[in-house]
Each structure stands twice: as structure tokens, then as C-alpha cells.
Amino acid sequence: MDPALLSAVVERQQDGVFIIEMNAEHPLRPRVVYANPAFYTLTGFDADDIAKGAYPQLLGPETDRALVYACALRVASGEPVACEVLLYRKDGSHFWAEARSHPLDEPVNRCVLMLRDVSARRASDERLRLLSQALEQANDAVVITDATPPSRGGPLIVYANPALLGATGYELDEIVGRPSLSIVAGSNDPALLASVRRNVELGLSNEREALITRKDGSTFWMEVVAKPFDDAFEQRSYRILIGRDITLRKRAYNQISLLMAAAEGAPDRIVLYERAADGRLEVAYENAAAARDGRHRLFEMLAPSSPTAERTQAQLLRGELVAQYVVDDRAADGPSIDEFSARAIRNVGDTIEAVITIERRIQEGGHRRRKTDA
């Protein structure tokens, strides 16, 4: 090859290229005899620096000198070598370099080294490594699928983290390649299933609460957020699904709904009090019977003018049940006797945060009984 043409190729190389003379006594202090412009740009050194022997200055405090030394010995024995090593610029900053070295003669006196800055790739790899570890240790289920639409049998699962595998009972090789919609239980609302399929078909996001099928056929509730995303490197589209088991939350919600229904239908007057922003207790909930009665005895008992205020306050703070028989004089057909009870259900320090009261009418009209502690 024409030497001038070869020189032009090297001069225009985007990778830093330099040629060194081997130093058997000091393998890490060879003499640099040539460097191309890309080398100067990458390292910040110039021709005057090279004339003074710049190569040792590429090695800094965090450079793996043992690796560089081992590579130098391998090159000296006539072996081409490639490695990634942390090198330093003239200004003291560092960068990760992919270094390739080839002997130029036999026996080896000179070799050529090519440096490529791979700092961005290393940083990207590190982010991917951390992301991978986070996904593997996450409590939420994470699934990645391809962009195959449901009408063509997709989307197909390409990744599932341990949380998803633990929740469903599948092994990774059992679930990868399956349509993601195959683990969505058929017992879900048909309208929900149709909406999910339509959004996936159109490449839209999904945010749903759905029943998911385990490997053994049982189901559980999962809150799922699914979004499409593009991989710029592969120029392909994927979908990521993040799910959380909400079975306990659903069960608790159903239980609360049943309790609320029972409370609303109860003949007893049930009131829940919570502390407001101004520090005073206020009615947070009252059932239909309490709303019709319109009287809140807890406020009367805790009023500063009430003789029971101090004692009731102390009992509630201690978490004790406050139980009394009280006389209601409002009825036109004579006084009635009610059984009243109150208990703090949440205290913080010396502050009553929440109280529930229940009043039950045990006698209408008849003999009048004075207020007594039960």
C-alpha cells in the first residue's frame, strides 16, 4: 500500500492512534514515537508532550496498572491485546478507553495502540446494571413485552422479574414467549378485557385493576400500569407493565363496604369523630340513625361546662371504654334511657385523634333513672 495513503488513513482515524517503542526494563514507560490528531484531541496532550514521553502520564491514581503491565508483557511476546482501562487526560480528568494493541515487528520492538473513548457506553452499561438489579429486587411485578398486537397473538412477554414469577408461580422459561394477556383472568369484566385489548392494539397506555391468573389456576387482584416505549438502539417498540398485588386492599375495601352497609342499617346511633386541623374533634361519619337523632353526646360530655369532661377525657386517653346510662328528656311521651359507649380508636401522645361512639335505646318512657357509670 502507498505509505502516503496509509498515513492519510491513520491521520483521519477517529480513534486515537499512537506508536510506542517497547521498554523491556520499564514496560509502563515506553517511548511514544507517533500520535495521530485524534489522540491529541482525546487526551489533551500535544506534540511537545509526546516528545517528552507522554505515555506514562496517561496512567493515573485509579488506573489498573496491573492490567496495563500484563497487557504490555503479552504484546511484547507478540500477542495482539484488547482491554478496557481507565486513563487520564492532561488536565487530570479521566475517561474509559477501549485499548487495542498490535505488535509491528518481530521480535517486538514497536507496537501500535488504538484508543476509543467508551465512557458513555460504560456509564450506560452501569445504569443498565443498576436498573437490572433494581428490577430483580423490586417488590412490584415488572413485565416487558414486545409490540405484537393482540390481533396477531401478542404482545409476547420478553422479560418478567422475580416478583411477577413469585406472584404467579411460573418459572421464567415458562412465561417468556407467552402472550401477556394470557395471564389476565377471563373472569374479569368483559368490558374491561375489551378495553385493555383495544388500548394494546392501538399502542395506548393501560391503567387497570384486574384479576390475574396464577399457574395453578387461582386468581388474585393486581393494579397494573402498562405503557409503550421505544428502544432507540434497536429501533423497536416494547411495552412495560408494572403491577402490584392489591388483593388485601380489595378484601379490606369489601369488608369496609360491608361494615358501612351494616352500620347504615343499624338501629343504634353510631358516630365516628376525628381531630380536625384546628385541633378539635369533629364528626367524620354518622350512620342514618345518628343523623336522624342529630345529637352528639360526646361533645356534651367533653364540653368544659360538663362535670364529666375531665373524667371522660382521661378514660379516652387511657384507651378505656366509656360506658354510661343516660336519660333523654326530649321525647314527648316521657324520658327514655339510652346506653352510651365511647372508645378512642387512635391516640397520639396526649391527644385523642379518633373516637367511635354507639348509643342504644334500652328503655322508652317508664321510670326515670339518673345518670350512672356502667
C-alpha positions as CSV (number, residue, x, y, z in Angstrom):
1,M,0.0,0.0,0.0
2,D,1.1,3.5,-0.7
3,P,2.7,4.8,2.5
4,A,1.2,8.3,1.9
5,L,-2.3,6.7,1.6
6,L,-1.8,4.7,4.8
7,S,-0.6,7.8,6.6
8,A,-3.7,9.7,5.5
9,V,-5.9,6.9,6.7
10,V,-4.3,6.9,10.2
11,E,-4.3,10.7,10.4
12,R,-8.1,10.8,9.7
13,Q,-8.9,8.0,12.2
14,Q,-11.5,8.9,14.8
15,D,-9.8,6.7,17.3
16,G,-6.6,7.8,19.0
17,V,-3.7,6.0,17.4
18,F,-0.1,6.1,18.7
19,I,3.0,4.0,18.2
20,I,5.4,3.2,21.0
21,E,8.9,1.6,21.3
22,M,8.8,-1.1,23.9
23,N,10.9,-0.7,27.1
24,A,11.9,-4.1,28.5
25,E,13.1,-2.6,31.7
26,H,10.1,-0.3,32.3
27,P,7.1,-1.8,30.4
28,L,4.9,1.1,31.7
29,R,7.3,3.8,30.4
30,P,7.7,3.2,26.7
31,R,8.7,6.0,24.3
32,V,5.9,7.4,22.1
33,V,7.2,7.9,18.6
34,Y,4.0,8.8,16.8
35,A,0.4,10.0,17.7
36,N,-2.4,11.0,15.3
37,P,-4.6,14.1,15.8
38,A,-7.4,12.1,17.3
39,F,-5.0,11.0,20.1
40,Y,-4.2,14.6,20.9
41,T,-7.9,15.5,20.9
42,L,-8.8,12.6,23.1
43,T,-6.0,13.0,25.7
44,G,-5.3,16.8,25.6
45,F,-1.6,16.2,25.1
46,D,0.3,17.8,22.2
47,A,3.3,17.0,20.1
48,D,5.7,18.7,22.6
49,D,4.3,16.5,25.3
50,I,4.8,13.4,23.2
51,A,8.4,14.4,22.6
52,K,8.9,14.4,26.4
53,G,7.3,10.9,26.7
54,A,3.6,11.3,27.4
55,Y,2.6,7.7,27.7
56,P,3.3,7.3,31.5
57,Q,1.1,10.4,32.2
58,L,-1.9,8.6,30.8
59,L,-1.8,6.3,33.8
60,G,-3.4,7.9,36.9
61,P,-4.4,7.1,40.5
62,E,-7.3,4.8,39.6
63,T,-5.7,3.1,36.5
64,D,-5.4,-0.6,36.8
65,R,-1.6,-0.7,36.4
66,A,-1.5,-4.5,36.9
67,L,-3.8,-4.9,33.9
68,V,-1.7,-2.5,31.8
69,Y,1.5,-4.3,32.8
70,A,0.1,-7.7,31.9
71,C,-1.1,-6.4,28.5
72,A,2.4,-4.9,27.9
73,L,4.0,-8.3,28.5
74,R,1.6,-10.0,26.2
75,V,2.2,-7.5,23.4
76,A,6.0,-7.9,24.0
77,S,5.6,-11.6,23.4
78,G,3.9,-10.9,20.0
79,E,0.2,-11.3,21.0
80,P,-2.5,-8.7,20.0
81,V,-4.3,-7.4,23.1
82,A,-7.6,-5.6,23.7
83,C,-8.9,-4.3,27.1
84,E,-10.8,-1.5,28.7
85,V,-8.8,0.7,31.1
86,L,-9.2,4.0,32.9
87,L,-6.8,6.6,31.5
88,Y,-6.1,10.2,32.3
89,R,-6.1,13.4,30.2
90,K,-3.5,16.1,30.5
91,D,-5.9,18.2,32.6
92,G,-6.3,15.4,35.1
93,S,-9.8,14.3,34.1
94,H,-10.2,10.6,33.3
95,F,-12.0,8.5,30.7
96,W,-12.6,4.9,30.0
97,A,-10.7,3.7,26.9
98,E,-11.1,0.6,24.8
99,A,-7.4,0.0,24.1
100,R,-6.2,-2.3,21.3
101,S,-2.6,-3.1,20.8
102,H,-0.8,-4.9,17.9
103,P,2.9,-5.7,17.5
104,L,4.5,-4.1,14.5
105,D,7.7,-6.2,14.1
106,E,9.4,-9.5,15.1
107,P,11.0,-9.6,17.6
108,V,8.7,-7.0,19.0
109,N,10.3,-3.6,19.3
110,R,7.3,-1.4,18.4
111,C,3.6,-1.7,18.6
112,V,0.6,0.4,17.7
113,L,-2.2,1.2,20.2
114,M,-5.7,2.5,19.3
115,L,-7.8,4.2,21.9
116,R,-11.6,4.7,21.7
117,D,-13.4,6.7,24.4
118,V,-16.1,4.3,25.8
119,S,-17.0,6.3,28.9
120,A,-20.6,7.0,27.6
121,R,-21.1,3.3,26.9
122,R,-19.6,2.3,30.3
123,A,-22.0,4.8,32.0
124,S,-24.9,3.4,30.1
125,D,-23.9,-0.2,30.9
126,E,-23.6,0.8,34.6
127,R,-27.1,2.4,34.5
128,L,-28.5,-0.7,32.9
129,R,-26.8,-2.9,35.5
130,L,-28.3,-0.9,38.3
131,L,-31.7,-0.9,36.6
132,S,-31.5,-4.6,36.2
133,Q,-30.6,-5.1,39.9
134,A,-33.5,-2.8,40.9
135,L,-36.0,-4.7,38.7
136,E,-34.8,-8.0,40.1
137,Q,-35.2,-6.8,43.7
138,A,-38.4,-4.8,43.2
139,N,-41.5,-5.8,45.2
140,D,-43.7,-4.7,42.3
141,A,-44.1,-7.1,39.4
142,V,-42.5,-5.9,36.2
143,V,-43.1,-7.4,32.7
144,I,-41.7,-6.3,29.4
145,T,-43.4,-7.4,26.2
146,D,-42.8,-6.8,22.5
147,A,-45.2,-4.7,20.5
148,T,-47.1,-7.5,18.7
149,P,-50.7,-6.5,18.7
150,P,-53.4,-8.8,20.2
151,S,-54.9,-9.4,16.8
152,R,-51.6,-11.2,15.9
153,G,-51.3,-13.1,19.1
154,G,-49.3,-10.6,21.2
155,P,-47.9,-8.8,23.0
156,L,-45.4,-11.5,23.8
157,I,-43.5,-11.5,27.1
158,V,-39.8,-11.0,26.8
159,Y,-38.9,-10.4,30.5
160,A,-40.5,-10.9,33.9
161,N,-38.9,-10.1,37.2
162,P,-38.9,-12.4,40.2
163,A,-41.8,-10.5,41.9
164,L,-44.1,-11.4,38.9
165,L,-42.8,-15.0,38.9
166,G,-43.3,-15.3,42.7
167,A,-46.9,-13.9,42.4
168,T,-47.9,-16.2,39.5
169,G,-45.9,-19.3,40.3
170,Y,-44.4,-19.5,36.8
171,E,-40.7,-20.1,36.0
172,L,-39.1,-17.6,33.7
173,D,-38.8,-20.0,30.8
174,E,-42.5,-20.9,31.2
175,I,-43.7,-17.3,30.8
176,V,-41.3,-15.8,28.3
177,G,-42.8,-16.0,24.9
178,R,-46.3,-16.2,26.1
179,P,-48.9,-13.5,25.3
180,S,-49.1,-11.1,28.3
181,L,-52.9,-11.1,28.0
182,S,-52.9,-14.9,28.7
183,I,-52.3,-14.3,32.4
184,V,-55.2,-11.9,32.6
185,A,-58.1,-13.9,34.0
186,G,-61.1,-14.5,31.7
187,S,-63.4,-13.9,34.7
188,N,-62.7,-10.2,34.5
189,D,-65.5,-7.8,33.4
190,P,-65.8,-8.4,29.6
191,A,-65.9,-4.6,29.1
192,L,-62.6,-4.3,30.9
193,L,-61.0,-7.0,28.8
194,A,-62.2,-5.4,25.6
195,S,-60.9,-2.0,26.7
196,V,-57.4,-3.5,27.6
197,R,-57.2,-5.3,24.2
198,R,-58.2,-2.2,22.3
199,N,-55.7,0.0,24.0
200,V,-52.9,-2.5,23.4
201,E,-53.9,-2.8,19.8
202,L,-53.7,0.9,19.4
203,G,-50.4,1.3,21.3
204,L,-52.0,3.2,24.1
205,S,-51.4,3.0,27.9
206,N,-53.4,0.9,30.2
207,E,-54.1,1.6,33.9
208,R,-56.4,-1.1,35.3
209,E,-57.3,-3.2,38.3
210,A,-57.7,-6.7,37.0
211,L,-57.7,-10.3,38.1
212,I,-54.5,-12.2,37.2
213,T,-54.3,-16.0,36.8
214,R,-51.7,-17.9,38.6
215,K,-50.1,-21.1,37.2
216,D,-52.3,-23.2,39.4
217,G,-55.5,-21.5,38.0
218,S,-56.2,-19.4,41.1
219,T,-56.6,-15.6,40.7
220,F,-55.5,-12.5,42.6
221,W,-56.1,-8.8,42.1
222,M,-53.4,-6.7,40.6
223,E,-53.2,-3.0,39.9
224,V,-51.4,-2.7,36.5
225,V,-49.9,0.3,34.7
226,A,-48.8,-0.5,31.2
227,K,-47.0,1.9,28.8
228,P,-45.4,1.6,25.4
229,F,-41.8,2.7,24.9
230,D,-39.3,2.7,22.0
231,D,-35.7,1.3,22.1
232,A,-33.7,3.8,20.1
233,F,-30.8,1.5,19.9
234,E,-32.7,-1.5,18.4
235,Q,-35.3,0.8,16.8
236,R,-38.0,-1.5,18.2
237,S,-41.1,-0.9,20.3
238,Y,-41.9,-2.6,23.6
239,R,-44.4,-2.3,26.5
240,I,-43.6,-2.2,30.2
241,L,-46.1,-3.4,32.7
242,I,-45.7,-2.7,36.4
243,G,-48.2,-4.4,38.7
244,R,-48.9,-4.5,42.4
245,D,-50.9,-7.2,44.3
246,I,-53.9,-5.4,45.7
247,T,-55.8,-8.5,46.9
248,L,-55.6,-7.5,50.5
249,R,-56.6,-3.9,49.7
250,K,-59.6,-5.2,47.7
251,R,-60.6,-7.5,50.5
252,A,-60.3,-4.7,53.1
253,Y,-62.3,-2.4,50.8
254,N,-65.0,-5.0,50.5
255,Q,-65.0,-5.6,54.3
256,I,-65.3,-1.9,54.9
257,S,-68.1,-1.6,52.4
258,L,-70.0,-4.4,54.2
259,L,-69.3,-2.8,57.6
260,M,-70.5,0.6,56.3
261,A,-73.7,-1.1,54.9
262,A,-74.3,-2.8,58.3
263,A,-73.6,0.5,60.2
264,E,-76.1,2.4,58.0
265,G,-78.8,-0.2,58.6
266,A,-78.2,-0.5,62.3
267,P,-80.9,0.9,64.7
268,D,-78.1,2.1,67.1
269,R,-76.7,5.5,66.7
270,I,-73.0,5.2,65.5
271,V,-70.7,8.2,65.2
272,L,-67.0,8.4,64.3
273,Y,-65.1,11.5,65.4
274,E,-61.7,12.6,64.2
275,R,-59.5,15.5,65.1
276,A,-59.6,18.4,62.7
277,A,-56.8,20.7,61.6
278,D,-57.8,23.2,64.3
279,G,-57.3,20.6,67.0
280,R,-60.9,20.0,67.8
281,L,-62.8,16.7,67.4
282,E,-65.3,16.8,64.6
283,V,-67.9,14.3,63.2
284,A,-66.2,12.3,60.5
285,Y,-69.1,9.8,60.0
286,E,-72.5,9.2,61.4
287,N,-75.0,6.5,60.4
288,A,-78.6,7.2,59.4
289,A,-79.9,6.6,62.9
290,A,-77.4,9.1,64.4
291,A,-78.1,11.6,61.6
292,R,-81.9,11.4,62.3
293,D,-81.3,11.9,66.1
294,G,-79.0,14.9,65.5
295,R,-77.5,14.8,69.0
296,H,-73.8,14.2,69.7
297,R,-73.4,13.3,73.4
298,L,-69.6,13.1,73.1
299,F,-69.4,16.8,72.5
300,E,-71.8,17.4,75.5
301,M,-69.6,15.1,77.8
302,L,-66.4,16.8,76.8
303,A,-67.7,20.4,77.0
304,P,-65.8,22.5,79.6
305,S,-69.1,23.1,81.5
306,S,-69.8,19.3,81.8
307,P,-68.9,17.6,85.1
308,T,-67.9,14.5,83.2
309,A,-65.4,16.3,80.9
310,E,-62.2,15.6,82.8
311,R,-63.0,12.0,83.7
312,T,-64.2,11.2,80.1
313,Q,-61.1,12.8,78.7
314,A,-58.8,10.7,81.0
315,Q,-60.6,7.5,80.1
316,L,-60.4,8.1,76.4
317,L,-56.7,8.9,76.7
318,R,-56.1,5.6,78.6
319,G,-58.0,3.7,75.8
320,E,-60.7,2.7,78.3
321,L,-64.3,2.1,77.3
322,V,-66.5,5.0,78.5
323,A,-69.9,3.4,79.2
324,Q,-72.9,5.2,80.8
325,Y,-76.7,5.1,81.0
326,V,-78.1,8.5,80.0
327,V,-81.6,10.0,80.2
328,D,-83.0,11.6,77.1
329,D,-85.8,14.1,78.2
330,R,-86.7,15.2,74.7
331,A,-89.4,12.6,73.9
332,A,-93.0,13.8,74.1
333,D,-94.2,10.5,75.6
334,G,-91.7,10.6,78.5
335,P,-88.0,10.3,79.1
336,S,-86.1,7.4,77.6
337,I,-82.9,5.7,78.8
338,D,-80.0,5.2,76.4
339,E,-76.9,3.1,76.8
340,F,-74.0,5.1,75.6
341,S,-70.4,3.9,75.0
342,A,-67.3,5.6,73.6
343,R,-63.8,4.4,73.0
344,A,-60.7,6.1,71.5
345,I,-59.6,4.1,68.5
346,R,-56.4,6.2,67.9
347,N,-54.4,8.3,70.3
348,V,-51.1,10.1,69.6
349,G,-49.2,11.1,72.7
350,D,-51.6,13.0,74.9
351,T,-54.0,13.8,72.1
352,I,-57.2,11.9,71.2
353,E,-57.2,11.5,67.5
354,A,-60.3,9.4,66.8
355,V,-63.3,8.2,68.8
356,I,-66.2,6.0,68.0
357,T,-69.5,6.2,69.9
358,I,-72.5,3.9,70.0
359,E,-75.9,4.7,71.5
360,R,-78.6,2.2,72.0
361,R,-82.1,2.9,73.4
362,I,-82.8,0.4,76.1
363,Q,-86.0,1.8,77.6
364,E,-88.6,4.2,76.4
365,G,-90.8,6.1,78.9
366,G,-91.3,4.5,82.3
367,H,-89.2,5.2,85.4
368,R,-86.6,7.9,85.2
369,R,-83.1,6.7,86.0
370,R,-80.3,9.0,86.9
371,K,-77.1,9.0,85.0
372,T,-74.7,6.3,86.4
373,D,-71.5,4.7,85.4
374,A,-71.9,1.2,83.9
